[in-house]
């Protein structure tokens, strides 16, 4: 398959490369992929961009953004083959959306602060999506989002109806109630109810995060990282002292944990 090698490539080249990969005689793997088969790839590539952002690694970010763009092109070429839409249609739609939702830039609406911009954005979004009620915008939150992220977004949107807690303290007061119901479900050994009550407890904790201005997903990520780092140090300390963690009493493991925690090891 002929292709012109160049020092620098553009989006047009990327589109053509993907068409060649999908064409007869192209790549056997690329040719058999579907939207569903590469769905997980899209998610993974997006999180790799997020990791590059978190690391402030701009060389890595450039690479990972390219991988995400490749996923967008991949899906667009599939739709081009099916005759439903093209990559140009994707660009056209997002450009129109940006212009419509920024009337303070492209129109005659005044918006001097980020808060005013967001207020206008939400109002225009509801109008363009024919959402007449707050519940419509709540239903519009993607179920495929990570659970904590989805919960916080649903809470934020539903709060616009006026149904909300007064403050973080009011939201936190709900946690003991949900914890008690979880403990009842544990005692009853009812897995379905246990799942429900555990979800309610998590949802209540997310409400507190929202009022505190904390991203629940980021908070849990930090705690998981903290646990992972401390666990590694506990394991190393146990090995150093000849402690077999698999057979040692939990009281000893707890003491090692506290030692690591208190010394910030």
Secondary structure, 3 states (H helix, E strand, C coil): CCCCCCCCCCHHHHHHHHHHHHCCCCCHHHHHCCCCCCHHHHHHHHHHHHHHHHHCCHHHHHHHHHHHHHHHHHHHHHHHHHCCCCHHHHHHHHHHHHHHCCHHHHCCCCCCCHHHHHHHHHHHHHHHCCCCCHHHHHHCCCCCCCHHHHHHHHHHHHHHHCCCCCCHHHHHHHHHHHHHHHHHHHHHCCHHHHHHHHHHHHHHHHHHHHHCCCCHHHHHHHHHHHHHHHHHHHHHHHHHCCCCCCCCCHHHHHHHHHHHHHHCC
